[in-house]
Amino acid sequence: MRVTKFEHATLTLTDSGRTIVIDPGSFTAPLGELDDVVAIVVTHEHADHWTADHLQRLLEQFPGTPIYGPEGVAKAASGFDVTVVHPGDTVELEPFRLEFFGGTHAVIHRSIPVVDNVGVLVNDEFYYPGDSYAEPGRPVKLLAAPVGAPWLKIGEAMDFVLAVKPRQVFGTHDLTLSVAGRDMGRARLGWAAEQDGGELLTLDPGESVDI
């Protein structure tokens, strides 16, 4: 399975010529040519994780592609047919198995409503928590860990990596950071992964890793 990072929080996973798109949001350029897209996952309703333009472009290329997200996404993207998923749900889309975790977005500030959020585990190997520190409950081969956000404290992000114990980790949710801040955050995530024998991957937009 190949995992590709795009700008900010957008990811694709490709296996056997089929692709899943995760969180195609407002900080991400159009994705261009993709292999057969069999699912779109939107972890939560904030605009940096989905836009109508992204969804429309993907559906024009791959008509009928199912969109999965929590209740808040279904309400925010009411012009699209969103299949609502909850923590504990699983979806089988050969060759992918998706399992969902969490339920709520990390708190930004007491004045800002907390929205629905799901993390997604793919094939028991790759995990992405969306905007949360929801854990998958098992070690994973590859973790996409948020490294910069209004809700993120780097010490908490490190603790999240320590808890998940991935074999490899890379930073995502990073377009709000300067290059220096991004690199500092990546290094902290790498330190956390190394405590259990893992390693940091420094993926920039368009770069991939196979697991």
Rosetta blueprint (number, residue, H / E / L):
1 M L
2 R E
3 V E
4 T E
5 K E
6 F L
7 E L
8 H L
9 A L
10 T L
11 L E
12 T E
13 L E
14 T E
15 D E
16 S L
17 G L
18 R E
19 T E
20 I E
21 V E
22 I E
23 D L
24 P L
25 G L
26 S L
27 F L
28 T L
29 A L
30 P L
31 L L
32 G L
33 E L
34 L L
35 D L
36 D E
37 V E
38 V E
39 A E
40 I E
41 V E
42 V L
43 T L
44 H L
45 E L
46 H L
47 A H
48 D H
49 H H
50 W L
51 T L
52 A H
53 D H
54 H H
55 L H
56 Q H
57 R H
58 L H
59 L H
60 E H
61 Q H
62 F L
63 P L
64 G L
65 T L
66 P L
67 I E
68 Y E
69 G E
70 P L
71 E H
72 G H
73 V H
74 A H
75 K H
76 A H
77 A L
78 S L
79 G L
80 F L
81 D L
82 V E
83 T E
84 V E
85 V L
86 H L
87 P L
88 G L
89 D L
90 T E
91 V E
92 E E
93 L E
94 E L
95 P L
96 F E
97 R E
98 L E
99 E E
100 F E
101 F E
102 G E
103 G E
104 T E
105 H L
106 A L
107 V L
108 I L
109 H L
110 R L
111 S L
112 I L
113 P L
114 V L
115 V L
116 D E
117 N E
118 V E
119 G E
120 V E
121 L E
122 V E
123 N L
124 D L
125 E L
126 F E
127 Y E
128 Y E
129 P L
130 G L
131 D L
132 S L
133 Y L
134 A L
135 E L
136 P L
137 G L
138 R L
139 P L
140 V L
141 K L
142 L E
143 L E
144 A E
145 A E
146 P E
147 V L
148 G L
149 A L
150 P L
151 W L
152 L L
153 K L
154 I H
155 G H
156 E H
157 A H
158 M H
159 D H
160 F H
161 V H
162 L H
163 A H
164 V H
165 K L
166 P L
167 R L
168 Q E
169 V E
170 F E
171 G E
172 T E
173 H L
174 D L
175 L L
176 T L
177 L L
178 S L
179 V H
180 A H
181 G H
182 R H
183 D H
184 M H
185 G H
186 R H
187 A H
188 R H
189 L H
190 G H
191 W H
192 A H
193 A H
194 E H
195 Q L
196 D L
197 G L
198 G L
199 E E
200 L E
201 L E
202 T L
203 L L
204 D L
205 P L
206 G L
207 E L
208 S E
209 V E
210 D E
211 I L
